[in-house]
Amino acid sequence: MLLAGLLPLSPDVRAQSGPAWARPIGGARVATGGTDYVYTVDNGNVVAFTAQGRQRWTQPMTGGINAMAADAAGNLWVTGNSLNGLSTGGLTLPSGGFVVKYGPQGNVVWGRAIGAIQGLYPAGRSIALGSGGEVYVAAVGGQFPNVAGANTFLQKYSAAGTPEWTQLAAGADATAVTADANGNVWLGGSFHTTARFGSIQLARAWRNGFLARYSAQGQVQWAKIFAAPGPNVPYVSSDIPSVRGLRAHGNAVYLACGLSDTVDFEGTRVVAPNRSSHGVLIRYDAQGNQQWLRQLVGTSVFISGLGVDASGNAVVGGSFLGSLSADQLSTTAPSLVSDLYVARYSPQGSAQWLRHERLAANQGMNDVTTDAAGNVYATGFSTGSGGTIALGDTLLPAGTVFLVRFGSSVLSTKAAAAFGPLSLYPHPSRPGAAPQLNWARPAVAGTKLVVLNALGQVLRTQPVSVGSSSAVVATAGLAPGSYLLQLRGVGGVQVCRLVLE
């Protein structure tokens, strides 16, 4: 039985095209290389796909992967931790943190054990590539993260895998790292009370976020603090500003951060209404100055990841309950279940589109990124058992993990409530039936009803009579699956989903 139903989009939403494909596979992470390499982890295997969803290769691995990075040639680097030793593609490493490079065909090029550093055995937490093929890894070890005693070791490896330097960020729990075009390395995360980056110490009671930058030679250049409320507020670990991603585009850097409290970002105070989780996206220039800050607010808004395409557009995604706003764009969930979202911002900070995906079940997003062409990939999960769920035009088993690709085109391009709320009955429907689309405001001359497939391709166009407030959708010849309906008029475009079963 197909569980997904009509998903009316708020008139403020500019909707991205539906998923190009989805697969019932995926771990916590996803990475892309160029425009035709996609990577994830599934049940102890590193898996590579083409942009069209064809599996390239799979390579078993016994370690747990925390982060991935890939280049345009199809090489893949992973980092993480292994409790009982690592084995993959003929490579064996002892227990502990690791860094492994795979070639475009899935062969292991090299692997390194992070090993013991100052009496600690840190696990690889985040990884980034430099413009010359060098690799940067943020490894974290020590006491429980986000309390005094957590430590980050920032490491640089040559393109051949030779360790070049290690820098200690004492007291810091790093969750993201990136490298800009000048070779500077940006490190982000959180700390409790104090953190030291070389000669720079950050100190503030309770929970705080940080952003630090190092030169290509490993010298710390500066460190910033994201200040949360002081000790008068009871300590709650989830209140800590959580850096969910750092991505460079040239010498500019984007930072995505999750919050559930009021936080000051260098003089910009971000207030969390009723201490509800929300997120921010910040762009920094080459000197580390904040160029703009944008909020994603609503009901329990969580950021799961960040990606930047070749044009410098930034994509963030995650889950939310009830409502979500990204600048002038907004959407609402029809019931109190967790829904997925993806939003894209221009280099100037304008929200270009906001996509809302509902699977008729609780769901979450683990990670999101974009390829050079702007296609968006995400990993996630749905709850429940039995039956199926619809992700675009793809049926997946309920209660599964998934890897999904969203296309880069935009289906609606004007934020306008030209027709008022849309409704479709009966729905779901069946091929050859005559479901009726209804709206509130009478149609004007030139109004059309357009049926598209999940790739955004126009299948048929129907004229709408002037003055009418309904139209019968012609479904003859359509196969079972998920489609999009566009009601187009001079005042704008509104979109809803049609499911045939």
N, C-alpha and C positions, 0 to 999 in steps of 0.2 A: 504494500500500500504506500502511495506517495503521500508524505506528511506535509510537505511545504505547501503553503497556500498563498493567497494574494498578499503581496507586500506593497501597500501604497506608500510612496515616498512623499515626505513633506515637500510642499512647494518651494521650500528654500534649498532643497538638495539638488546639486548638479550630479547626476548619477553616472558613474563609470560603467562601461560595458560589462556584461556578465562574464563569468569565468570562461576562459578558453578551454580549460580542462581541469580535472581534479583526479587525484589518485588516493586510494585508501592506504597511504603509506606516509611516514614522516616522523621525525623526532622533534626535539626541542629547537633545532636550528635549521636554517636554510641559507644558502649562499648562491650567488650567481657570478659567472665570469663572462664578460663581453655581452653578447646577445644570444648565445646558443648553448650555454652550459648552466645547468641547475643542479644543486647538490643538497641532499638531506641525509638523515640517519634513520634507519629503521631496523629495530630488533637486532642490534649488534652488527649491522651492515652499513657501510658508507655507500650511498646510491647516487648515481649521476643520471640526469635526464637531458634531453634536448629541449629547446624552447617549445617544441610541438608536443612534448609529453612522452616521447619515446625513450625507453630506458637505454642508456649507453653502456653502463657497467655497474657491477656491485662488488664490493670488497669487504669481506668479514673483518671485524675488529673487536677485540675483547675489552678495550678501554671505553670509558665514558667520555663523549665529546661535549665540551662546553661552548666551543666557538669554532667558526669556519671562515675562511677567506679564499677567494679564487681570483685568477687573472683572466684576461681576454683570450689567452692561448689554451685555457682549459686546465691549467695546473690548480691544484687544491691543497691548502694547508689547513690542518686541524690541530686543536690543542684541547687538553682535558686532563683526566686523572684515571689511573688504573689501580685497583686495589690488589689485584693478584697477578700483576705483570701484564704487559701488552703484547699482543700478537696480531699482525696484519700483513698480508702480502709477502710472507717470508721474513718479515722484520720482527724481532723480539726485543723488548725493553723491560727493565725491572719495574716493580711497582712504583707508583708515584706519578708526578706530572710528566707530560710528554708534549712534543711537537713533531708532527709527521707531515711530509709533503708527498702528494700523489701526482703522477703525470696525467696527461689528457686521456690515456687509455686505462687508468686505474692502477698502474704500476707504482710501487713505492719507490720514490726517488731518494729520500733520506728520512731518518728519524732520529730524534734526540730525546734523551731523558733529562728532565729539568733537574732532578736529583736534589740532594740536600743543600740548602743555602742557609748559612748562619744557624745551623742546628734545626732548621725547619724543612719540611717537605711540601712545598707549595704545589697547588694544582693550577694548571693553565685555565684562566678565566676568560680572557679575550685575546684576539689576534688581529693584526693589521699588516698590510703590505706597503712597503715604500716604493717610490717611483723607480728605483734601481733594482728591484727584486729582493731587497732586504726584508726581513720579517721581524715584527715587534710583537712580543707576548707579555701580557700582564698576568703574572702568576700570584696567587693569594694563598697564604698559609698563616698559621698562628691559632689564636683562640677563636671562639665563635664569631662569625662576621658581624660587623656593626657594633662591637663592644671593644673596649680597650684591649689591645694585644693583637688585633688583626694586622697583618703586614702584607704589602704588595711588593713584588720584585718585578721591575720592568726590565725586560731583556731584549737585546738586539742580536739577531742572527744574520749572517751574510746570506746571499742568494744560494750558496752551496751548503748552508746549514751550519757554518762555523760560528760558535758563540763569540760575540765581539765585546759586549759589556753587560753588566747587571747593575741596576740602581735600586736601592731600597727606599720605599715610601713607608716609613714606620707609622703604624697606627691606621693606615689607609686600607680600605676595602674597595679595590678597583673593580669596576664592572664593565668598562669600555675603554678601548684604545683606538687611535687612528693616527695616520701620518699625512701631513700636507705636502704640497708640491715642493716646498723648500726643504723638506727633510725633517721638519720639526715634528715631534711626537706629542700628542695630546692624550692625557690620561684623566678619566673621570670616575667618580664613585662616591663613597660616603665614609665618614669617620665618626668616632665617638670621643668627644672631649678634646683630643689633640691628635694631630698628624704632622709628620715632619717630612719634607721633600728637600733633601740636601740641607742647605743652610736655612731654608724657609720653613717656619713652623706656623701652622694654623691651630688656633685654640678657641674653643667656645663650648660651653656646657651643653650636654645632651647631644642631640642628633643633628648632623649637618651633612651637606653635600660638598664636593670639591671638584675643581677643574684645574689641572696643572699642565704645564708645557715644558718639554725637554728639547734640547738641540739634538741633531743627529749623532753627536758624540756623547750624549748622555748627561749633559749639564742641565740642571733645572734652570729655567728662565723666569718663571713666575708661577704662582698658585693662587687660586681664588676660592672663596668660601661661599656656599649657599646657606645662609643662616636661617635656622628654624627657631621656634620659640625657646625660651630659656628654661631653667630647671623648675619654674613654677608649674609647668605642665607635666603631668605624669609621663614617664617614659613608655612609649609603645613602639615596638620595633617597626611596625608597618608605617609609622609616621615619618620615617627617615626619607629625605629626598633621594629617590632611586634613579640614578642615571641609567637609562635603558638603551642608549645608543650614542655613538659618536661617529660621524662620517665627514670626511673631507671632500671638498670639490675645489680643485686648485689649491689656493691658500686660504680659502674660507672653510669654516668648520661648523657643522650642525650638531646640536646636542638635544636629545629627547630625554625628558625627566618626568617621572611619576611622583605625585605628591598626595598627601592626605592631611595637610596642615598649611598654615601660612608660612611662606618662605620668601626671603629677600634675595633677589638676584641682582647684586650690584646696584642697589637703589631702586629697582623695580620690585614692588611688593606684590606677590601673587597670593590672593586670599582663597582658601578652600571653603566654600559655603558648607556650613554644618559639618566640617571636617570630612567631607565626602571626597573620595579619590578622584583626581583629575590629572591632567598632564600639561606640559609646556614643551614647545619647540623653540629653540633659540639658534640664531645664526651669528657667528663671530667673524670678524675680519682677520686679516693676516697678522695684525698686532694683538689680537685677543680682545678687541673692543666689541661689545654687544651691538649688533646692527639692528636687530629686532627680536621681539619675543611674542609668541602667539600661544594662547591658551586653548585647550580642549576641555570643555566643562560640561557638566550634566550630572547624571546619577551614576555613581560608581564607575567612572571612566578610567580604564586601565590602558597604559601604553605597553606594548610587547616588543616593539622593535622599530628600527629606523633604516631607511635606505635613501640613496641619492643617485639620480640617473646622470647621464652624460651631459645634460643641459643644466644641471644644478637644481632640478626640482627635487624637493624632499618629500618622502612618503613616510607616514607613521600609521600604525595600525594597532588594534587590540580589541577589547571587548567593553561593553557598557550595559547598564540596566536602565530602562525607562526613557532617558532623553540624552541627546548629545548635540553640542554646538561647536563648530569650528569657524570662528569669525562670523561671517554673514550666513553661513550654511548650517542647517540643523536637520535633525531627524528624531523620530521617537520609535521606541519598540512597542508593539501592540500589547505585550503582556510582560509580567515581571520574570522574564527569563533572560539569560545573558546572550546578547547578540554581538556579532562581529562588525567592525568598521575599518575602513581604510580612508585616509585623507591625504591629499597632495597639495603642497604649497610651492609657489614659484620662488625663485631666488630673491624676489623683492618682498616675500612674506604674504602674498595674496593666496587665500584658499581657493584652489582651482576646482576641486571637486571633493565630494564626500560620498563614499559608498557605504551602504548599510546592507549586510547580508544576514538573513535569518533562516535557520534550519528547522524551525518548529521544535527545538529542543535546546536545553542549556548547552552552551558551547564556549570555547575559549580559544584564543590565539596564542601560540607559543613564540612565534617570530615572524617578521615581515621584512622584505627587502625589495629592491627593484633592479632590473638589469639596465644596461646602457641605453636601450631603446625606450625605457619607461614602462615596460611590462612589470606587473607587481606579482610577487610570489609570497605565499604565506604558509606556515604550518600551524595546525591547530587540532582540536578534538571536539567531539560531541558526546553527550551523555545518553543514557538509555540503552535498551536492548531490544532486539527484534525489529523487523520492518526495515525501512530505508529512509534516507533523508536525501533531499535534492540540493545540490550545490551547483547553481546555474543549470546546465543541461545534463549534469552527471549525477547518477544515483549512487549513493554510498551506503554501506551498512550503518545502521544506528549504533552509537557507542563506539565510534572508530576514530582513529587519528587520520589526518589528511594533509596532503600537499596540494595546493591549488594555485593556478595561474590566472590572474585577471589581466585582460587586455589593457592597452594604453589609451584607447579612444574614449571620448565622452559622448554620451547619448543625449543628454539634455544640456542646453547651453545657456539658458536664461532662467534666472530665479524669479518666477512669477506664478501667482495663483490664478491663472487665467480662467480655469474652469471650476475651481473649488474642489472639495473632496471627491475622489474617484471610488467607485465600488463596482464589483463584478459578480454577476449571479447567473446561473449557478456556478460555483467554483469550489474545488477543482471541477473541470469539465472533461469531456472526452472528444476525440477527433470526430468531426462531422456534426457535433452538436452546435447549438446557437446561443452561447453565453452572451449576456447583455451588459455592456459597459455603461454605467450611469454617472452623471456629474451634475453639479448644482446650477451653473450659469449657462444660459443658452449659447449655442455655438454661433459664431459669426461667419461671414463669407470666407471661404478659403480653408476652413477647418478640415483636417484629415485625421483618420485613424490609421496608424502604421503598425504592422506586426513585424517584429525582428526576432532573429534567433539569438542564442546566448552569446554569439560572437559579435553581435551588433549589426549583422547583415540584414537588409530589408528584404522581407519575403513577399509582402503584399501591402498595398495602400488602398484605403477605402475613403471616398469623399463623405463628409458629414453634412446633413441638411442644415441650412440656416435656421436658427431658432430652436433646434432640437437639443435635448439634454440627455440623450441616450443613443446608443448604436449597437446593433448586433454584430458580434465579431465573427467573421467568416473563418471557420476552422477546417472546412473540407480540404482534404489533402495533406493536412499537417499530421506528423507522426506524434506519438506520445512523447512528452518531454516538457521542458520549461521554456517559455517564450516571454518576450517583453512587448508591452503595448505602449505606444506613444500617441497621445492626443496632442496634435500640433495645431496651433492657431497663431494669430497675429500677436497675442499677448504672451506667448511662451509655449513651453513644452512640458507636459506632465507625463509621468511614467508609472506603470504598475506591472505586475507579473501575472502571466497566464500559465497555468499548469494544466496539461492534458494528460489523462491517465487511462 
